[in-house]
Structures are given as C-alpha cells and as structure tokens.
C-alpha cells in the first residue's frame, strides 16, 4: 500500500513537472509570438502613427528611383546624371512629401471635414451622399486646376533650376517660370490630367487621410517617369525650342544668330570664300603609315607660306590618309604645289593637288539658315544616308560632314556624325515659325528613334543682317 502510494505520488510529481515545463514552454512561445506580433503590428501601423515621416520617405525614394529607371532603361544612359537625379529627389522630399501632406491631409481635411467619412463608406452609399460627391469633385478641381498649375509645376521647375545651377551658371527662376507659364503650361497640364484626374478621384473617394500621400506616391512612380522623360532634360519639347536654350538633351533643337561682319561672312562659310586675297587648293594623299608624316607635311607647307585650315588625317589599316585645304599667297602657289610632288620624303604619300575657285558672287546668294547636326549611335549601315536624305528633303546644302567610329566603354562600336548644312531657299524662311519648329522637332525625333541613336543634337543657325 505504501509502495503504491509512493508510486502514485511519484507519478503525480512527474506529471506536475511535465505540466510546468509545458506551461513554461507555452509561455515562452507565446512571449516570442507576442513579440513578433507586436513588431509586425508596429511596422504595419507605422504609416498610421507617423504619416508625415512615412509619406516624405516614400516620396523621396520613389521620385529618385523613377528618374534612375528612366535614365537607365528608357534613355539607356551609360552614366547616370546624378545632378538631375538629386533634383528629382529633392523635389520628392520637400514638395511631394512635406507640402502635399500639408495640402491633402491638413488643408483639405479642414476644408472638407466629412471627406474621411465619405472615403470609408461603401460604394453604394457614396452615390447616395450628394454632399460627399460634391466635396469629391471640389477636391479634384482644386488639386488639378489650382494646386498643380500654380504650385506643383512652378515648384518643380524652380527646384530643377536650383539643383542644376552652378557658380558659373546661377539659377534663373524668372526664365524657367516664363518658360512654364508662357510655353509649357498647357502641355504639362494635359499630360498631368491624363494620369492624375482619375487617380485623385480614387484617392479622395476611397483612401483614409493617412493613406493619401502613400497612394499619391504609388501613382507618382509612373508620373515621375513621364515627367522625367518630358522635363528631365533629355527629350526636346516646345519650351526648349521657344526658349532658345541648349539643354544638353538627347535631342536638342536650338536657335542661334550669327552677325554678318564687315567682310561679309555668313553661316558656315568656307575659307575659300573668306580669304579673297589668297589662292586655295586641296591636298589628298595616301600611303603606308609612318610616324612623322603629319609633322613633315604640315611643316613643309608652313615653310613655303601655306596655311592649313580644314584637314583630316587618319590611319586606316596599314595606310595613312590625308585631306587638307591650304591657303597660300598667289605668288607662292605654283612653287608650293610643285615642291610637294617632288619632295622625296613625302613621295610615299602619293600627293595629289587640286585648285579651288571662289563662288561667283553675282550668282551666289548668302545662306539664310544653317543646321549643325551631331549624332551618336551604335554603328549600322544607313545612318549617314538617312540623315543626309532628310537634309536634302529640306532643300539644304551640305557644307561639311565628318563621320568616325568610336569604341564605347562597353565595347560597342559607335558611329559619330557631325554635319553642317545651309539653305538659301525662300520656302525655308519659316524656320522660326513655331509650328514649323515643332514639326521639324518631330521629324528629327522620329529619325532618331528609327536609327536608334543615343544622341542627336541639332542646332539651327540664322543669318542675321546688321543694320546699315
């Protein structure tokens, strides 16, 4: 009996120990689970507890990321323009985060005190709430027709101008605001309304106050990529044309004016027409490549009174190719041309010379406009042909064109072209007409896209006649 009782007590003690251990384990697991749950709960409710910090952080990161995405994926840049990216990041932090929080949450919350209740209602009840529907329309109207035109876009232009400025080029807020209000405003707003009118209807209809800025940040990921493409400084737009500014864009179309000097110089005029008191000829040569050929040839010309203006020397394979324009006094021309062909050291180049004549001034009409085109893109057949065909269609004469192959950092063969061309045709006098400029911009944009060029800079030059 005693043994049985002891056994019972022993079993009872063991069971109690096991139960205590189980309870201890359960308590530990519950504590751990409770800690994890509390952390997730705090993380989940962070936007609700700190809506301003959350909204500002999301807006800054999102805006910077959007611009990076455009630069690397859309524009395919090899090097990121960090100054431009900082401009977008600053705009996202200060304006999209701080200012818009004050507007959408604080100001709109006081102007429309029933907005939060309206957002929480089911859709079926929203349509029955006439006052709530009116407040919804009022919020969208104030946001899109007052806030964006007169606060958002001016702040964006000024922020970009401030960040992109330097000591040599201080910010010019008057210029950028004139550019926006005078030229870009309608185009910017139309692009904005296509995205933001439906987005803000959803925002003001369904989002609680604390979620308004995160929702705007999410939609703004797409919008910032549109804005970066439009006004980041990489694609030409009306404002870039009308402002006459060289933006350093991927496609740039700008206006310049060259004053006619007393010698009667004009757009892209050649030295043959400029130096009336000199004789002109060209040198073309090719021969086995040898160190010192350029120095030897140019020194020989200089010692005989000649002056080299335009020239191109390049090694192609094992041969060295030379093309030069030489201006020389009339009395020295024959001797220089003769000695060039007889010089033993230059004999391997097989030098050929050709006399040049000035244009007949009675038949020659000075150019009214000029185009300077610079393009860079992956080498492929037809780039030169396509660009020169567009120039010919515009009735322009090519004055100078150079092309070369340059190896990029990624090992890609890049075709680089620089072309100067002019026109005297009266039908092209509408170069400065706004509609014609926009149409020309579209044509070059399409050409750039068709040829898959990385860069196409187009500079329009106009002959400016001085007052007599």
C-alpha positions in Angstrom: 0.0 0.0 0.0 2.8 2.3 1.0 4.6 1.4 -2.2 1.5 2.1 -4.2 1.0 5.5 -2.6 4.7 6.4 -3.2 4.3 5.4 -6.8 1.2 7.5 -7.2 2.9 10.4 -5.5 6.0 9.9 -7.8 3.8 9.9 -10.9 2.0 12.9 -9.6 5.2 14.8 -9.1 6.5 13.9 -12.5 3.2 14.9 -14.2 3.4 18.2 -12.3 6.9 18.8 -13.5 6.0 18.0 -17.1 3.0 20.3 -16.9 5.2 23.1 -15.6 7.6 22.5 -18.4 4.8 22.5 -20.9 3.4 25.7 -19.4 6.8 27.3 -19.3 7.4 26.4 -23.0 4.0 27.7 -23.9 4.6 30.9 -22.1 8.0 31.3 -23.8 6.5 30.6 -27.2 3.6 32.9 -26.5 6.0 35.6 -25.5 8.1 35.1 -28.6 5.0 35.0 -30.8 3.7 38.1 -29.0 7.0 39.9 -29.6 6.9 39.1 -33.3 3.3 40.0 -33.5 4.0 43.4 -31.8 6.8 44.1 -34.1 4.7 43.3 -37.2 1.8 45.3 -35.7 4.1 48.3 -35.1 5.5 48.0 -38.6 2.1 47.7 -40.1 0.7 50.6 -38.2 3.8 52.9 -38.7 2.1 54.8 -41.6 -0.9 55.4 -39.4 1.2 56.5 -36.4 3.7 58.6 -38.4 2.0 59.5 -41.6 4.3 62.5 -42.4 7.6 60.6 -42.0 6.3 57.7 -44.0 4.9 59.9 -46.8 8.1 62.0 -47.0 10.3 58.9 -47.1 8.3 57.1 -49.7 8.0 60.2 -51.9 11.8 60.9 -51.8 12.8 57.3 -52.6 10.1 56.9 -55.2 10.9 60.1 -57.1 14.7 59.4 -57.2 14.1 55.7 -58.2 11.7 56.8 -61.0 14.3 59.1 -62.6 17.0 56.4 -62.3 14.7 54.0 -64.1 14.1 56.5 -66.9 17.8 57.2 -67.3 19.0 53.6 -67.4 16.0 51.8 -69.0 14.3 54.4 -71.2 17.2 56.6 -72.2 19.8 53.8 -71.9 22.5 56.1 -70.4 25.9 54.7 -69.7 26.5 57.3 -67.0 23.8 58.4 -64.6 23.2 62.2 -64.4 23.3 62.4 -60.6 22.7 66.1 -60.5 19.4 65.6 -62.3 18.6 62.7 -60.0 19.2 64.9 -56.9 16.8 67.5 -58.4 14.1 64.9 -58.6 14.9 63.5 -55.1 14.8 67.0 -53.5 11.5 67.7 -55.2 10.1 64.4 -53.9 11.3 65.1 -50.4 10.3 68.7 -49.9 7.3 69.1 -52.1 5.7 65.7 -52.8 6.3 64.7 -49.2 6.1 67.8 -47.0 4.0 70.3 -49.0 1.5 67.8 -50.4 1.0 66.2 -46.9 0.0 69.6 -45.6 -2.3 70.2 -48.5 -4.0 66.8 -48.9 -4.3 66.0 -45.2 -4.3 69.2 -43.2 -5.8 71.8 -45.6 -8.2 69.5 -47.4 -9.1 67.9 -44.1 -10.2 71.2 -42.7 -11.9 72.4 -45.9 -13.8 69.2 -46.3 -14.3 67.7 -42.7 -16.6 64.9 -44.0 -14.0 63.6 -46.5 -12.7 60.9 -44.2 -16.2 59.6 -43.5 -17.1 59.7 -47.2 -14.0 57.7 -48.1 -15.0 55.0 -45.5 -18.5 54.5 -46.9 -19.3 51.6 -49.2 -19.6 52.4 -52.9 -23.4 52.0 -52.8 -23.7 54.7 -50.1 -21.2 57.0 -51.8 -23.5 57.6 -54.8 -26.4 58.5 -52.4 -24.2 61.0 -50.5 -24.8 64.2 -52.6 -22.8 66.4 -50.3 -19.9 63.9 -50.3 -19.9 63.7 -54.1 -19.8 67.5 -54.3 -16.8 67.6 -52.0 -15.1 64.9 -54.0 -15.5 67.0 -57.2 -14.3 70.1 -55.4 -11.2 68.4 -54.1 -10.3 67.1 -57.5 -10.9 70.5 -59.1 -8.8 72.4 -56.5 -6.0 69.9 -56.8 -5.8 69.7 -60.6 -6.9 73.3 -61.6 -5.3 75.3 -58.8 -2.7 73.3 -57.0 -0.9 71.7 -60.0 -0.9 74.7 -62.3 0.1 77.3 -59.8 2.1 75.4 -57.1 3.2 71.9 -58.2 4.7 72.7 -61.7 6.3 76.1 -60.7 7.9 74.3 -57.7 9.2 71.5 -59.9 10.7 73.9 -62.5 12.4 76.1 -59.7 13.7 73.0 -57.8 15.2 71.6 -61.0 16.8 75.0 -61.9 18.2 75.4 -58.4 19.8 72.0 -58.3 21.1 72.1 -61.9 22.7 75.6 -61.4 26.4 76.2 -60.6 28.7 79.1 -59.7 29.2 79.8 -63.4 25.5 79.5 -64.2 23.4 80.8 -61.2 19.7 79.8 -61.1 17.4 81.9 -63.3 13.9 81.4 -61.8 12.4 84.1 -64.0 13.4 82.3 -67.1 12.1 78.9 -66.1 8.8 80.3 -64.8 8.4 82.2 -68.0 9.2 79.0 -69.9 6.5 77.2 -67.9 3.7 79.8 -67.9 4.5 81.0 -71.4 5.1 77.8 -73.3 4.9 74.5 -71.4 1.9 75.0 -69.1 -0.9 73.6 -71.3 1.2 70.6 -72.5 2.3 69.8 -68.9 -1.3 70.0 -67.6 -2.8 67.9 -70.3 -0.2 65.2 -69.6 -0.8 65.6 -65.9 -4.6 65.4 -66.1 -4.5 62.1 -68.1 -2.8 60.5 -65.1 -3.9 62.4 -62.0 -7.6 63.2 -62.6 -8.7 59.5 -62.4 -6.0 58.9 -59.7 -7.2 61.6 -57.4 -10.9 60.6 -57.9 -9.9 57.2 -56.5 -7.7 58.8 -53.8 -10.3 61.2 -52.5 -13.1 58.6 -52.8 -11.5 55.6 -51.0 -8.3 56.5 -49.2 -8.3 57.3 -45.5 -6.4 60.5 -44.6 -3.1 58.8 -43.5 -3.0 56.8 -46.8 -3.5 59.7 -49.2 0.2 60.5 -49.6 1.4 56.9 -49.9 -1.3 56.4 -52.6 -0.1 59.5 -54.4 3.5 58.2 -54.1 2.5 55.0 -55.7 0.8 56.6 -58.7 3.6 59.1 -58.9 6.1 56.4 -59.7 4.6 56.3 -63.2 4.0 60.0 -63.4 7.6 60.9 -62.4 8.9 58.7 -65.2 6.7 60.7 -67.6 7.8 64.0 -66.1 11.5 62.8 -66.2 11.2 62.0 -69.9 9.3 65.3 -70.6 11.2 67.8 -68.5 14.3 65.9 -67.2 16.5 67.5 -70.0 16.7 64.6 -72.4 14.0 65.0 -75.0 13.2 68.1 -76.9 9.9 69.9 -76.2 8.3 73.1 -77.2 9.7 75.1 -74.3 13.2 74.0 -75.2 12.7 75.4 -78.7 10.8 78.6 -77.9 13.3 79.4 -75.1 16.3 79.2 -77.5 18.3 77.3 -74.9 20.8 74.5 -75.4 19.6 72.0 -72.8 22.2 69.3 -73.3 19.3 66.9 -74.1 19.4 63.7 -76.0 17.7 65.5 -78.8 18.3 69.2 -78.8 16.9 71.8 -81.3 18.1 75.3 -80.6 18.3 78.6 -82.3 21.3 80.8 -82.8 22.1 84.0 -84.7 25.3 84.9 -86.4 26.0 88.6 -87.2 27.4 89.4 -90.6 30.7 91.1 -90.2 32.3 93.7 -92.4 34.0 91.0 -94.6 30.5 89.6 -95.4 30.9 86.3 -93.6 27.9 84.1 -93.3 26.6 80.9 -91.9 29.2 78.1 -92.2 31.1 80.0 -94.9 34.3 78.2 -96.1 37.8 79.8 -96.0 37.8 79.7 -99.8 35.1 82.4 -99.8 36.5 84.2 -96.8 40.2 84.7 -97.9 39.8 86.7 -101.2 43.4 87.6 -101.3 44.7 84.1 -101.1 45.0 81.2 -103.5 43.4 77.9 -102.5 44.0 74.3 -103.2 43.4 70.8 -101.7 45.9 68.1 -100.9 44.8 64.5 -101.0 47.3 61.8 -100.2 47.5 58.1 -99.1 50.4 55.8 -98.4 52.0 53.4 -96.0 51.6 54.6 -92.4 54.7 56.1 -90.9 55.4 58.1 -87.8 56.0 61.8 -88.5 54.1 62.1 -91.8 51.7 64.8 -90.5 54.5 66.8 -88.9 56.6 66.6 -92.0 53.8 67.6 -94.4 52.4 70.5 -92.3 55.9 71.9 -91.6 56.7 71.7 -95.3 53.6 73.7 -96.2 54.2 76.3 -93.5 57.8 76.9 -94.6 56.5 77.6 -98.1 54.0 80.3 -96.9 50.9 78.0 -96.8 48.3 77.8 -94.2 46.3 74.7 -93.4 42.7 75.3 -92.4 40.4 72.3 -92.8 42.1 69.0 -92.6 41.6 65.3 -91.9 44.3 62.8 -91.4 43.5 59.2 -90.3 45.2 55.8 -90.3 43.0 53.1 -91.9 44.6 49.7 -91.6 48.2 50.0 -92.8 47.6 53.1 -94.9 47.6 56.8 -93.8 45.1 59.0 -95.5 45.3 62.8 -95.7 42.9 65.5 -96.9 43.9 69.2 -96.4 42.8 72.6 -97.5 45.7 75.0 -98.0 45.6 78.8 -98.4 48.7 80.4 -99.9 49.7 83.7 -101.4 49.2 83.8 -105.2 52.9 84.2 -105.9 53.8 81.1 -103.8 51.2 78.7 -105.0 52.9 77.2 -108.1 56.2 76.7 -106.2 54.5 75.0 -103.2 52.4 72.6 -105.4 55.4 71.7 -107.5 57.7 71.1 -104.4 55.1 69.0 -102.7 55.1 66.5 -105.5 58.9 66.4 -105.9 59.8 66.1 -102.2 61.5 62.7 -101.7 60.4 62.3 -98.1 56.8 62.8 -99.0 56.9 60.6 -102.1 55.3 57.6 -100.4 52.1 59.6 -99.8 51.4 60.0 -103.5 50.3 63.6 -103.0 47.7 65.0 -105.4 46.7 68.7 -105.5 43.6 70.4 -106.9 42.9 74.1 -107.4 39.8 75.6 -105.8 37.8 78.6 -107.1 35.6 81.0 -105.2 31.9 81.2 -105.9 30.7 83.8 -108.4 29.3 86.5 -106.1 26.8 87.6 -108.7 25.2 84.2 -108.8 25.7 83.3 -105.1 23.0 84.0 -102.5 24.2 84.1 -98.9 22.7 81.3 -96.7 19.7 82.3 -94.7 19.8 79.4 -92.2 22.1 76.6 -91.2 21.8 73.3 -89.4 24.6 71.8 -87.3 23.8 68.1 -86.6 25.7 65.9 -84.2 24.6 62.3 -83.7 26.0 59.3 -81.8 24.6 55.8 -82.0 25.5 52.2 -82.5 27.2 51.6 -85.8 24.9 50.3 -88.5 24.5 50.8 -92.3 22.4 53.7 -93.5 22.8 56.3 -90.7 24.6 58.8 -93.0 22.2 58.1 -95.9 19.1 58.6 -93.7 20.3 61.9 -92.2 21.6 63.3 -95.5 18.3 62.4 -97.2 16.3 64.4 -94.6 18.7 67.3 -95.2 18.1 67.1 -98.9 14.3 66.9 -98.4 14.6 70.2 -96.7 16.4 71.7 -99.7 19.6 72.2 -97.7 23.2 72.0 -99.0 25.8 70.0 -97.0 28.8 72.2 -96.4 30.8 69.9 -94.2 30.3 66.4 -92.8 32.6 64.2 -90.8 32.0 60.6 -89.6 34.0 58.3 -87.4 33.8 55.1 -85.4 34.4 55.4 -81.7 34.6 52.5 -79.3 32.4 52.9 -76.3 33.1 51.8 -72.7 31.0 48.7 -73.2 33.0 47.7 -76.3 30.2 48.9 -78.6 31.1 50.5 -82.0 29.6 54.0 -82.0 29.0 55.9 -85.3 29.7 59.6 -84.7 28.5 62.2 -87.2 28.8 65.9 -87.4 27.2 67.8 -90.3 26.9 71.4 -91.3 24.4 72.4 -93.9 22.8 75.6 -95.2 19.8 76.8 -97.2 19.1 79.9 -99.3 15.6 78.7 -100.4 12.9 81.2 -99.7 10.5 78.4 -98.7 12.6 77.7 -95.7 12.4 81.2 -94.3 9.7 79.9 -91.9 12.4 78.1 -89.7 11.5 80.3 -86.7 7.8 79.7 -87.1 6.6 77.9 -84.0 4.6 75.2 -85.9 7.4 74.6 -88.4 9.9 74.2 -85.5 7.6 71.7 -83.8 7.2 69.8 -87.0 10.9 69.7 -87.6 11.4 68.5 -84.0 9.0 65.6 -84.6 10.8 64.7 -87.8 14.2 64.6 -86.1 12.7 62.7 -83.1 11.3 60.1 -85.5 14.6 59.8 -87.3 16.5 59.4 -84.0 14.1 56.7 -83.0 14.2 54.9 -86.4 18.0 54.9 -86.4 18.2 54.0 -82.6 20.6 56.8 -81.9 21.8 57.6 -78.4 22.2 61.3 -79.2 21.1 63.7 -81.8 21.9 67.4 -81.2 20.5 69.8 -83.9 21.5 73.4 -83.8 19.7 75.9 -86.1 21.7 78.9 -87.1 20.2 82.0 -88.7 22.0 84.6 -90.7 21.4 88.0 -89.0 21.9 91.1 -91.2 23.3 94.1 -89.4 21.5 97.4 -89.7 23.1 99.7 -92.2 
